């Protein structure tokens, strides 16, 4: 029987990573910003992929972590976003968290300028980030979904898909009009988005409050494999944010 320690993690090209992501990630989509891909191999066969790259708007997240470098130019290359993670069902239990840990050790060794990792969990369709919590990430934001919509034609689309398209903006004006004209009537998908940060450099620290993991269940932001978890209490004192940095399209991750 295969064990977690038998998994081999390697840096792989996008030509190998992207087809796997399209097959096994529930969004069926890749992120064009992804530049660094890790493949999880068992018996020389690919069973998992983690893709890292820049966020859509890196300038909006650089303030989240304080590092020794103060200048914007130096801070620009200090972080990555884990913007796709997908594993097939053949790997043994706990494979994801082990692969994340190995990937971070490789990043620290090969790319020492990287001080921290950003990632988002999609609590509207997928999961609340259990793997991130098991891998030492800090929870820094829980916000109600305001960007993911269910359209009349059955399409699920993120508003940033249109906001970042000059062609659509020029043709239709506002992103809402573009969405209406291209996909019909639409409605916001109820749920949450959760932002996680992993500090790789011991001298670096969060500049925003760390949120206790217990708050996820308390405010009803829990989700596992697309199934919402009921809140365990009503904590009205905890502020659920309505804004925050936009995750790399799409939010969805296999968590």
ZILINVEN-V620145 format. One line per field, one symbol per residue. ss: DSSP state (H for helix, E for strand, L for the rest). psi: psi as a letter, one per 30 degrees, with the letter a starting at -180 (. if undefined). A space follows every 50 residues. Layout:
BEGIN
ss: ???
psi: ???
END
This chain:
BEGIN
ss: LLLHHHLEEEEELHHHHHHHHHHHLLLLLLLLLEEEEEEEEELLEEEEEE EEELLLLHHHLHHHEELLLLLHHHHLLLEEEEEEEEELLLLLLLHHHHHH HHHHHHHHHHLLLLLEEEEEEEELLLLLLHHHHHLLLEEEEEEELLLEEE ELLLLEEEHHHHHLLHHHHHHHLLHHHHHHHHHLLEEELLLEEEEEEEEL LLLLEELLLLLLLHHHHHLLLLEELLEELLLLLLLLLLLLELLLLLLLLL LLLLL
psi: kkleffkkklkllffeeeeeeeefkffgllkffkfjkkkjkkhgkkflkk kkaklejeffffffkklfkfkeeefegfllkjgkkkklgfllkgeeeeee eeeeeeeeefiffjflkklkkjgffdlgheeeefgglkkfkjkkkgfkkk legfkkkkffeeegjeeeeeefcleeeeeefffaklkkkkalkkkkkjkf kffllkflkkkkfffeeegggkkkhfkkkkkfljiffkjjkfalkklkkl ekli.
END
